[in-house]
């Protein structure tokens, strides 16, 4: 039981900047097992975002959406956004595979990375703006917004688990991704079961469609990353999370719940 609790703490400390004043050992056992709890981290992030959207009462949906997005980014410390920018710089260079991987390891950010981050944040902000505006107009219920904000970050992190378990890691032992080598298929199965929580909270075809769209986007992205790079790295895990979240928010705007 203690090992699972430590793994849960590792998941939150690794994926968020939530203040958890507990020191744990980051060895391969705990880090690999922690992937089971990635959807739980997504649910907690989504719950905080939902509470923030209710508490923000400026009367301006664009401003409140921007603040919610700021909170979202601060909760993760920009970890996944950094991976997105590195991945965009590497793949956007259209160089041979080895050179793309070298560019991704470079701490400097290029034009493609800046553009990728800009458009991802822009689409997220516009989508949140639309959803918050609809909530205040009464065209969607609070439970619908809660379902979206729980599902989107949870499924994106579930996609990371699938990528970690099912696809080869090529980032080398020095990267954090190397600690996930012992992740098992059973952890992926457990993560998928945890993703059923939103549909239990509010059964709807909208949730099913949203999950299917995010899962399809994740499959296409992982396939593209593996084809271009020969495998996945810690940066591509972060890029996968950001892009699947963005697709999920955008889809939520067009799906009827």
N, C-alpha and C positions, 0 to 999 in steps of 0.2 A: 504493500500500500504506500509506503514511504517513497518508493522509487517512482510511482505514478504521480505522487504529489510533487516531487522534485521536477519531474518532466513537465507538469503543468506550469510550475513557476518558471522553468526555462523557456517555455513557449511564450509567456507574457513578457519576460525580460528581454528575449531576443527580438520579438516582433513589435514591441511597444516601448514607450518611455513612461509608462505608468510607474509610479513610485512603489516598488515592492521591496521593502528593506530586509531582504533575505539573501544571504550569500550561498550560492549553490555551485557545484562542480560541473563545468562544461566539458564532460567527456562524451564519447561517442554514444554510449548507452542512453544517457539522458537526452541528449540532443536528438538522436534518432527517434526515440520514443515520443518526444515532445510534439512531433508532427501530428499525432493523433488529436491533439488539442488545438490545432490551428483554427478550425471552424469556431471553437469556443472563443478564441481571441477575437475573431471577426464579429461574433455575436455581442461581445462586450463593447467593442468599438462602435458597432451600430447602435447599441442601447444608449451610449453616451451621446452620440450624434443626435439621436431622436430627442433625448431630454434637452439638449442644447437648442434644437429647433423649436421646442415648445417654450423655452425660457426666453428666447430672443424675441423681444416685442418692440422693435424699433418702428414697425409699420412699413418698413422698406424690405420687400422680399429679396432684392438683389444684395443689399447689405447683409442681411441675415444669412443668406446663402454663402456669401464670402466668409463670414465668421465661422459658419459650420465647416466649410472647407479648410479654413485655417486650423481649427481644432482637430480636424481629421489628419492633417499633415503633421501637426505637433504630436499627436498621439503616437505616430509611427516614427517620429524623428526624421522624416524624409528618407528613411532607409530604402524603401522600394522605389521612390522617385530617383534616387541616386543610381540604382541599378538600371532603371529605364533610360536615363541619360547616357550611361556608359554603353548600354546595348545599342542605342540609336546611333551613337558615334561609331561604334564598331561596324554594325551592319550597313550603316549609311555611307561608309567609306568605299564599299565595293572593291575592297582589296582581297588578296588571297587569304585563306582561312587563318593562317598563323599571324598575319599582320592584323586582321580584325581582332583576334584575341589579345594581341599586344596593345592595340588601341583601347580596348575595353579595360585593361589593367591600368592605363594611364589615369592619374588622378585629375588631370585637366579636363574641362568640359568643352566640347566643340560645338559648332553651329547646329548640327543635327540633334545633339542632346538637348540644347536649349529649345529648339523648335518642338521636339517631342514633349518636353515638360510643359511648354506653353500651351500646346493644343490639348493635352490631357487635362490640365488644370482648367482650361477654358470650358471644355465640354462638361467637366464635372460641375463647375460653378453654374453654368447655364441650366444643367439638368436639375441641380438642387434648387435653383431659383424657381424653375417651373413647378416642381413638386411642392415646394413650400407655398407658392402662390395658389396652387390648386387647393391645398389644404385650407388656406384662409378664405378662399372663395366658397368652400363647401362642396367642391366637385369630387374630392376624395376624402375618406375618413382618416382619422389619426391612426387607426389600426393598419390601414393600407400603407401609410408612410413608414410605420414601424416595421412592417413586413419587408418593405423594400430595403430599408437601412440595416435590417438584420441579415437579409439574404445576400446583398451585393458583396459586402466585405467577407462574409463567411464562405461563399462559393469561390471567391477569388483565392482565398487561402486554401480551400479544399483543392483547387486546381494546382496550387503549388505542391501540395502533398502528392497528388497524382504524378506530377512531373518528377518529383524527387524519387518516388518509388519505382516508376515505370520507365524512366529514360536515363541514359548514361550521363554521368557527371564527368566533365573534362577540365574542371577548374584547378586541379592539383590539390595536394594535401595541405598546402599553406592557406587556402581559402576556407572560409567558414563552411562552405558547401561540402567540403570533405568530411565534415563531422556527421553527415547524413547517410553515409554509406551503409550503415546497418539498419536503415529504415526498411520495414517489412510490409508485405502486401496486406497483412492483417491490420496494420495501422491505417492504411488507406480505407479499408472496409469500415473500420470504426469511425473514421472521419466522415465518410459518406452517410453513415447512420445518423451522426450528429447533425448533418445538414437538413434532416427532416424536421427539425424543430420549428421553423417558420410555418410549414404547412400544417403542423399540429396546432400552432397558435391561431392561424387563420387559413383554413383550407380554401384554396382557390386555384382555378386554372391559370390565373395570372402568375402565381408563384411558380407553377410548373414550367410555363413558357419562359419566364425570366431565368430560371435555372438551366433550362435546355440551351437558351441562347448564350449564356455565359460559358457553359460547358463546351459548346461548339466553338466559340471563340478561343477558348483555352486550347482545344485540340488543334485548331488551325495554327495558332501561334507557336505551340510547342513543335509541331511538325515543321514549321518554317525555320525555327531556331536550330533544330537538329540538322535539317538539310543544309543550312548555310554554315553552321559551325562544327557539325559532327557530334554534337552533344550539348549539354547545358552547363551553365556556370551560376555562381551566386548572383551575378548581375542579371542573367536572364530570368531567374526566379523572381527577382524584384520587378523586372519589366513585365513579366507575365501577370503578376498581381495587379499592377497599376492599370494595364490595358484591359484586363478582364473586369476590374471594377468600373472602368470607364464605359465599357460596352454594356455592363449591367445597368448603370444609371441611365444611359441613353435609351436602352430598351424599356426601362421602367416608365419613361415619359410617354412611350407610344403604346404600351400594353394596358389594357383595361383590366383593373383588378375588381 
